Amino acid sequence: MPFAVYVLGLGIFAMTTSEFMVSGLMPSLAAEFAVSVAAIGYLISAFAAAMVVGGPVLAVGLLRMPRKRALLVLIGVFLVGQALGAIATGYAVMLVARVITGVASSAFFGVAIAVAVELVGPQRRGRASAVVLGGVMFGTVLGLPATTLVDQLYGWRASFWAVALATLVAGLVVFRVVPSGARPEGMSLRDELAALRNGRLWAAYATSGLLVGGVFAAFSYFSPIFIEVSGFSPAVVPVLLTAYGAATVVGNTVVGRFADRHATPILTFGLGALVVTLAGFALFAGSRPMTVVAVVVLGLVGVSMVPALGVRVMRVADGRPLVNTVHTSVISFGIGLGSWAGGLGISAGLSLTSPLWVGASFAVLGLVSLIAARSGAPERLPVSVG
């Protein structure tokens, strides 16, 4: 596997950390900007919403630009947004910063995967994509708790600058190791758009959005739940987030190994386990042992299902570039919708456990969408993802 593939994973690690770090900084950001916890949760929604719009639009807009140049431009835009967030003096400025970084992040995901595939060839594209997207998992297991810890030691602005530094390092290494002049060839926008006219593809998209939305309705409010409901001290929050991230990495590894041939059964089990775990967490959030168990299980059966979701999409649409970009946007939409919906209950005066019930409801709908799709025509044989 070329070293450049791992460098692209580093870039995604930094950008994923930026996306999720707000959940660990909620108390500090709420105090800084004198807004509610729910309002800070909407910053996650704003980032995800920007990814939803930015991904497909920029995927089309960057078709003619050499891949390396596109990567460097997107890293530059992301750095501007991240720096703006670090110096933000008000909620509105932070919101703008999140939109800028969200748009750049979404486009970077699509271009990075395209570059990785070009570097290794078609026989290893699945494996290369998995390495690049491994940055998402490590952004959860390392980046999120690290930025939370930096916030507690040096303040939230230091957390933003740390992510900017990691992104800058990734950009410098991309400049050094990614080959120049690689251009996308043989892509027809008409064919890409035609591939989206597939009802079964949108059914698969629906399952993806609902599953991820269910997870993030809960995950976005982990920190206040841990502190104010479960009774953990703020110093323990990074440890709990690390446990969640580690469970996500383990779950992703297991799911990735078996997703090629068992994607639908894995998704059925994962969604069912998600419903039970979120409901149980909501009922027993006041118990510290139950909270720890719930956090670990959510890591195992939450976003770790993404490899199976990806295989399912490729089965019905041959893994075309725009199809995968839209899939990323759908997942981002699920993140934003889940974070927003989770905050509605809190804004309405309900308890901090209300996002857990919202997440369980999303998971139920995801399970329904999956079962309904299984009752239709059988899926095609799996496409290898490495």
Backbone torsions as a table, in degrees:
resi	resn	phi	psi	omega
1	MET	NA	120.4	-179.1
2	PRO	-57.0	145.1	179.8
3	PHE	-58.2	-33.0	-178.7
4	ALA	-60.0	-31.0	179.3
5	VAL	-63.8	-40.8	178.5
6	TYR	-69.0	-32.7	177.8
7	VAL	-64.9	-40.8	176.9
8	LEU	-62.8	-36.4	175.1
9	GLY	-62.9	-35.1	176.8
10	LEU	-63.6	-41.6	178.0
11	GLY	-61.9	-43.2	179.1
12	ILE	-68.0	-33.9	175.2
13	PHE	-57.8	-47.6	-178.7
14	ALA	-64.5	-42.7	-177.5
15	MET	-71.2	-35.8	176.3
16	THR	-66.4	-40.4	176.5
17	THR	-58.7	-42.5	178.6
18	SER	-61.8	-40.3	-178.9
19	GLU	-63.1	-45.0	-171.9
20	PHE	-91.8	-16.1	-170.6
21	MET	-60.9	-27.3	-178.5
22	VAL	-59.3	-33.9	-179.2
23	SER	-62.8	-31.2	178.3
24	GLY	-85.9	-14.6	-178.0
25	LEU	-104.7	8.6	-172.5
26	MET	-52.7	-50.4	-178.8
27	PRO	-59.9	-42.1	-178.7
28	SER	-67.4	-43.8	-178.7
29	LEU	-68.8	-38.7	178.4
30	ALA	-62.3	-41.6	178.5
31	ALA	-68.7	-40.2	-178.3
32	GLU	-62.7	-44.9	-173.9
33	PHE	-99.6	2.2	178.1
34	ALA	55.9	47.3	177.6
35	VAL	-127.4	173.1	-179.2
36	SER	-77.7	164.1	174.6
37	VAL	-60.6	-39.4	179.1
38	ALA	-60.5	-38.2	179.1
39	ALA	-64.5	-37.6	176.4
40	ILE	-67.2	-36.9	175.7
41	GLY	-58.8	-31.4	179.5
42	TYR	-69.0	-18.5	174.2
43	LEU	-65.8	-34.2	174.5
44	ILE	-66.2	-42.1	178.6
45	SER	-62.2	-39.7	-179.2
46	ALA	-64.4	-42.8	178.2
47	PHE	-60.1	-47.8	-177.6
48	ALA	-66.1	-39.9	178.7
49	ALA	-62.7	-39.1	176.9
50	ALA	-63.8	-36.5	176.8
51	MET	-65.2	-38.4	-179.1
52	VAL	-60.7	-44.4	-178.4
53	VAL	-79.3	-43.6	-173.1
54	GLY	-68.1	-36.5	-176.2
55	GLY	-57.3	-66.2	-178.8
56	PRO	-61.3	-40.0	-178.0
57	VAL	-63.6	-49.3	-178.6
58	LEU	-74.4	-26.3	175.0
59	ALA	-60.4	-38.0	176.3
60	VAL	-75.7	-43.3	-176.6
61	GLY	-65.6	-25.0	-177.6
62	LEU	-98.7	11.0	-176.7
63	LEU	-58.5	-36.3	-174.8
64	ARG	-92.3	-7.6	-177.3
65	MET	-87.9	137.5	175.1
66	PRO	-53.9	140.2	-172.4
67	ARG	-57.9	-44.4	-177.3
68	LYS	-62.6	-43.3	179.3
69	ARG	-63.3	-39.9	179.2
70	ALA	-62.5	-42.0	178.3
71	LEU	-60.1	-45.7	-177.4
72	LEU	-67.8	-37.8	177.3
73	VAL	-63.0	-44.2	-178.0
74	LEU	-67.6	-37.1	175.7
75	ILE	-63.8	-40.3	178.0
76	GLY	-62.3	-44.2	178.2
77	VAL	-63.0	-41.8	179.4
78	PHE	-61.8	-42.2	179.7
79	LEU	-62.0	-38.2	177.1
80	VAL	-61.0	-46.9	180.0
81	GLY	-64.9	-40.5	-179.0
82	GLN	-66.8	-40.7	177.8
83	ALA	-66.1	-38.5	177.7
84	LEU	-61.7	-39.6	176.6
85	GLY	-63.7	-38.8	-177.7
86	ALA	-65.4	-29.8	-177.9
87	ILE	-104.5	6.5	-176.2
88	ALA	-58.4	134.3	178.6
89	THR	-108.9	-1.5	179.7
90	GLY	-152.6	164.0	-177.4
91	TYR	-62.0	-40.0	-177.8
92	ALA	-62.5	-41.5	178.8
93	VAL	-64.5	-42.3	178.0
94	MET	-62.2	-38.4	178.9
95	LEU	-62.0	-44.0	177.2
96	VAL	-61.7	-42.9	179.5
97	ALA	-60.1	-41.2	-179.9
98	ARG	-66.3	-35.9	178.4
99	VAL	-66.2	-44.2	179.9
100	ILE	-60.7	-48.8	-178.2
101	THR	-67.4	-33.3	179.3
102	GLY	-65.9	-44.0	178.8
103	VAL	-62.2	-47.5	-179.1
104	ALA	-63.6	-40.4	-178.6
105	SER	-62.8	-45.0	-178.9
106	SER	-60.2	-48.0	-180.0
107	ALA	-64.7	-37.7	179.7
108	PHE	-62.0	-40.8	178.2
109	PHE	-54.5	-50.8	-177.0
110	GLY	-63.8	-44.9	-179.0
111	VAL	-67.9	-40.2	-178.9
112	ALA	-61.8	-42.6	178.2
113	ILE	-65.1	-40.8	178.6
114	ALA	-61.5	-43.1	178.9
115	VAL	-64.6	-44.0	-179.8
116	ALA	-59.4	-42.3	179.5
117	VAL	-64.3	-40.6	178.7
118	GLU	-64.9	-35.4	-177.1
119	LEU	-70.3	-30.0	-174.3
120	VAL	-109.7	-16.8	-178.7
121	GLY	89.3	167.8	-173.6
122	PRO	-65.2	-26.9	-176.3
123	GLN	-70.5	-19.2	-176.7
124	ARG	-126.6	21.1	-175.6
125	ARG	-65.9	-36.4	179.6
126	GLY	-64.5	-43.8	-180.0
127	ARG	-65.4	-41.6	179.0
128	ALA	-63.8	-42.7	178.3
129	SER	-61.7	-39.0	-180.0
130	ALA	-64.0	-39.2	179.1
131	VAL	-65.5	-44.9	-179.7
132	VAL	-62.4	-47.7	-178.0
133	LEU	-74.4	-8.8	172.1
134	GLY	-60.2	-22.7	175.7
135	GLY	-60.2	-28.8	177.8
136	VAL	-64.6	-46.9	-177.9
137	MET	-65.6	-43.0	-179.2
138	PHE	-72.4	-24.0	172.1
139	GLY	-63.2	-31.5	178.1
140	THR	-79.7	-47.1	-172.5
141	VAL	-77.8	-28.6	-178.2
142	LEU	-114.6	-49.7	-173.5
143	GLY	-64.2	-47.4	-177.1
144	LEU	-62.2	-54.0	178.9
145	PRO	-64.6	-31.5	179.5
146	ALA	-64.9	-44.7	179.5
147	THR	-68.6	-32.0	176.2
148	THR	-65.0	-42.2	178.8
149	LEU	-66.1	-42.8	178.0
150	VAL	-60.5	-39.4	177.2
151	ASP	-58.8	-45.2	-177.4
152	GLN	-68.7	-28.7	-178.3
153	LEU	-90.6	-40.6	-171.6
154	TYR	-127.0	-4.9	-179.5
155	GLY	104.1	158.9	-174.4
156	TRP	-67.7	-29.7	-179.8
157	ARG	-64.1	-36.4	177.3
158	ALA	-62.5	-34.6	177.7
159	SER	-63.1	-42.9	179.2
160	PHE	-64.9	-42.0	179.7
161	TRP	-66.8	-33.9	178.6
162	ALA	-62.8	-42.1	178.2
163	VAL	-66.9	-38.8	177.2
164	ALA	-60.9	-40.3	179.1
165	LEU	-64.5	-43.4	178.6
166	ALA	-61.7	-39.0	178.5
167	THR	-67.1	-40.0	178.3
168	LEU	-62.1	-42.6	177.6
169	VAL	-60.3	-45.5	178.3
170	ALA	-59.6	-41.4	179.7
171	GLY	-63.9	-41.2	179.0
172	LEU	-64.7	-39.1	179.8
173	VAL	-72.7	-36.4	174.5
174	VAL	-58.2	-43.3	179.1
175	PHE	-59.7	-33.9	-176.9
176	ARG	-82.9	-39.0	-166.5
177	VAL	-110.2	-21.0	180.0
178	VAL	-79.7	128.4	-178.8
179	PRO	-60.2	146.8	179.1
180	SER	-88.3	156.9	170.2
181	GLY	84.1	-1.5	179.8
182	ALA	-70.4	124.1	179.0
183	ARG	-121.5	145.5	175.7
184	PRO	-68.5	135.4	-178.1
185	GLU	-128.9	152.2	174.0
186	GLY	72.6	17.0	179.7
187	MET	-98.7	124.9	176.8
188	SER	-107.7	120.8	179.3
189	LEU	-61.6	-35.9	178.9
190	ARG	-62.2	-43.7	178.9
191	ASP	-65.7	-38.8	-179.9
192	GLU	-63.3	-42.5	179.4
193	LEU	-69.0	-36.3	179.3
194	ALA	-63.1	-34.1	-179.9
195	ALA	-64.2	-23.1	-179.4
196	LEU	-79.0	-12.3	179.3
197	ARG	-85.5	66.8	-174.4
198	ASN	-142.0	110.5	-176.6
199	GLY	-61.2	-38.2	-179.3
200	ARG	-69.6	-28.7	175.7
201	LEU	-65.5	-43.1	-179.2
202	TRP	-70.9	-26.7	173.0
203	ALA	-65.9	-40.2	177.0
204	ALA	-66.2	-40.9	175.8
205	TYR	-57.9	-42.5	-178.1
206	ALA	-60.0	-44.4	178.7
207	THR	-60.8	-41.9	-179.6
208	SER	-62.2	-48.5	-177.8
209	GLY	-63.4	-40.1	-178.6
210	LEU	-71.1	-39.8	179.5
211	LEU	-63.6	-51.3	-178.4
212	VAL	-66.3	-37.6	177.7
213	GLY	-61.2	-39.4	177.8
214	GLY	-62.8	-41.2	179.6
215	VAL	-64.7	-45.6	-173.3
216	PHE	-81.1	-17.1	170.6
217	ALA	-60.3	-36.3	178.1
218	ALA	-86.5	-48.2	-173.0
219	PHE	-60.1	-36.3	-177.3
220	SER	-61.5	-20.4	-176.5
221	TYR	-119.2	21.4	178.6
222	PHE	-57.5	-48.4	-173.2
223	SER	-58.3	-52.6	178.5
224	PRO	-65.1	-31.7	177.6
225	ILE	-65.8	-45.8	179.9
226	PHE	-57.7	-44.0	-172.5
227	ILE	-81.2	-48.6	-169.9
228	GLU	-91.4	-22.9	-179.6
229	VAL	-105.9	-50.6	-177.9
230	SER	-78.8	-21.8	176.0
231	GLY	86.1	19.3	176.0
232	PHE	-78.9	151.0	175.3
233	SER	-76.5	154.7	179.1
234	PRO	-55.2	-30.9	-179.0
235	ALA	-66.4	-21.4	-178.4
236	VAL	-85.3	-19.7	-175.9
237	VAL	-56.7	-46.5	177.2
238	PRO	-59.1	-34.2	179.1
239	VAL	-65.7	-43.8	179.3
240	LEU	-64.9	-40.5	178.6
241	LEU	-67.0	-34.2	176.1
242	THR	-66.2	-41.4	177.5
243	ALA	-61.5	-41.9	177.2
244	TYR	-61.5	-47.5	-179.2
245	GLY	-63.1	-40.8	178.6
246	ALA	-63.4	-41.3	177.7
247	ALA	-63.5	-35.9	178.0
248	THR	-64.0	-42.5	178.6
249	VAL	-62.9	-44.4	178.7
250	VAL	-61.9	-47.7	179.8
251	GLY	-61.6	-41.1	178.7
252	ASN	-62.5	-39.4	179.7
253	THR	-64.3	-45.2	-179.2
254	VAL	-67.1	-47.6	-179.2
255	VAL	-62.2	-43.0	179.4
256	GLY	-60.1	-31.1	-178.9
257	ARG	-71.4	-34.5	-173.5
258	PHE	-109.4	-2.9	-173.1
259	ALA	-65.7	-31.3	-177.3
260	ASP	-54.5	-44.5	-174.1
261	ARG	-106.4	-12.9	-174.5
262	HIS	-132.9	35.9	-174.7
263	ALA	-59.9	-49.6	-175.6
264	THR	-66.9	-45.8	175.3
265	PRO	-60.1	-37.6	178.5
266	ILE	-63.2	-43.8	-179.9
267	LEU	-66.2	-38.3	178.3
268	THR	-62.2	-46.7	178.4
269	PHE	-63.7	-44.6	-177.2
270	GLY	-62.4	-44.6	179.7
271	LEU	-66.1	-40.6	177.1
272	GLY	-61.6	-44.2	178.9
273	ALA	-65.6	-33.5	179.2
274	LEU	-65.4	-42.9	178.3
275	VAL	-59.5	-50.1	-177.2
276	VAL	-63.4	-43.7	-176.0
277	THR	-68.1	-44.2	-179.9
278	LEU	-65.7	-40.9	177.6
279	ALA	-64.7	-42.8	178.0
280	GLY	-64.6	-38.9	177.6
281	PHE	-62.4	-43.3	179.5
282	ALA	-62.2	-37.6	-177.4
283	LEU	-75.5	-32.8	-172.8
284	PHE	-122.3	29.4	-178.4
285	ALA	-64.2	-20.6	178.0
286	GLY	-75.5	-8.6	178.5
287	SER	-97.3	120.7	-179.4
288	ARG	-63.4	-45.6	178.1
289	PRO	-59.5	-41.8	179.6
290	MET	-66.3	-34.8	177.4
291	THR	-63.4	-44.4	179.6
292	VAL	-61.6	-45.6	179.3
293	VAL	-60.6	-45.5	-178.8
294	ALA	-62.3	-41.3	-179.5
295	VAL	-62.7	-43.1	-179.9
296	VAL	-65.9	-45.2	-179.2
297	VAL	-64.6	-39.7	177.8
298	LEU	-62.6	-34.6	174.8
299	GLY	-65.3	-37.8	-177.2
300	LEU	-72.0	-34.2	-171.8
301	VAL	-117.8	11.3	-178.4
302	GLY	-94.9	-112.0	-178.1
303	VAL	-67.7	-9.2	174.5
304	SER	-66.8	-11.2	176.2
305	MET	-77.9	-7.2	-174.8
306	VAL	-55.7	-41.2	176.5
307	PRO	-57.4	-40.6	178.0
308	ALA	-67.4	-37.6	176.3
309	LEU	-62.3	-41.8	179.3
310	GLY	-64.8	-42.0	178.4
311	VAL	-61.6	-42.2	-179.2
312	ARG	-61.4	-41.4	178.5
313	VAL	-65.2	-42.9	-178.9
314	MET	-67.1	-27.0	177.6
315	ARG	-63.7	-34.9	-174.3
316	VAL	-100.1	-6.9	-177.4
317	ALA	-142.2	14.3	174.2
318	ASP	60.9	17.5	174.0
319	GLY	63.1	36.3	179.6
320	ARG	-65.9	151.1	-174.2
321	PRO	-55.7	-49.9	-177.8
322	LEU	-68.5	-33.1	176.9
323	VAL	-60.0	-45.0	179.7
324	ASN	-70.0	-34.5	177.0
325	THR	-65.0	-43.7	177.9
326	VAL	-64.4	-36.1	177.3
327	HIS	-61.1	-42.4	175.9
328	THR	-60.1	-40.5	179.0
329	SER	-66.1	-38.2	178.4
330	VAL	-63.9	-42.3	177.7
331	ILE	-62.9	-42.2	177.8
332	SER	-63.9	-39.0	176.4
333	PHE	-61.4	-39.9	177.0
334	GLY	-62.0	-40.6	177.8
335	ILE	-61.4	-48.4	-179.0
336	GLY	-65.8	-43.6	-180.0
337	LEU	-63.9	-42.1	179.7
338	GLY	-63.9	-45.2	179.1
339	SER	-62.0	-42.6	-179.9
340	TRP	-66.0	-47.3	-178.6
341	ALA	-64.6	-37.7	178.1
342	GLY	-62.2	-34.2	-180.0
343	GLY	-76.6	-18.4	-178.3
344	LEU	-61.5	-43.5	-179.4
345	GLY	-62.6	-41.1	179.3
346	ILE	-65.6	-42.8	179.4
347	SER	-63.2	-30.2	-179.6
348	ALA	-81.3	-0.3	177.7
349	GLY	94.0	7.3	177.1
350	LEU	-77.8	173.4	-175.8
351	SER	-72.3	167.1	178.4
352	LEU	-66.9	-12.4	176.8
353	THR	-84.2	-6.6	-179.2
354	SER	-59.3	-35.2	176.3
355	PRO	-61.2	-28.0	178.5
356	LEU	-67.6	-39.2	177.1
357	TRP	-68.3	-37.4	176.0
358	VAL	-61.8	-44.1	178.5
359	GLY	-61.3	-41.8	178.2
360	ALA	-62.0	-37.7	178.9
361	SER	-65.7	-41.9	176.6
362	PHE	-59.8	-43.9	-178.5
363	ALA	-64.0	-37.2	176.5
364	VAL	-61.3	-45.7	178.6
365	LEU	-63.1	-38.2	177.1
366	GLY	-62.9	-40.5	178.2
367	LEU	-64.6	-40.0	177.3
368	VAL	-62.7	-43.7	-179.9
369	SER	-63.7	-35.8	179.9
370	LEU	-70.2	-44.6	-179.9
371	ILE	-64.9	-40.4	178.6
372	ALA	-62.4	-40.5	179.7
373	ALA	-67.1	-35.0	-179.7
374	ARG	-68.0	-23.6	-179.8
375	SER	-79.0	-8.3	178.8
376	GLY	-87.3	-153.4	-179.0
377	ALA	-66.4	147.1	-179.8
378	PRO	-65.9	146.6	179.3
379	GLU	-72.0	157.4	176.2
380	ARG	-72.6	168.4	179.4
381	LEU	-60.8	149.8	-177.4
382	PRO	-62.4	149.0	171.4
383	VAL	-99.0	130.8	-177.1
384	SER	-64.8	136.4	174.9
385	VAL	-115.4	25.0	176.8
386	GLY	108.9	NA	NA
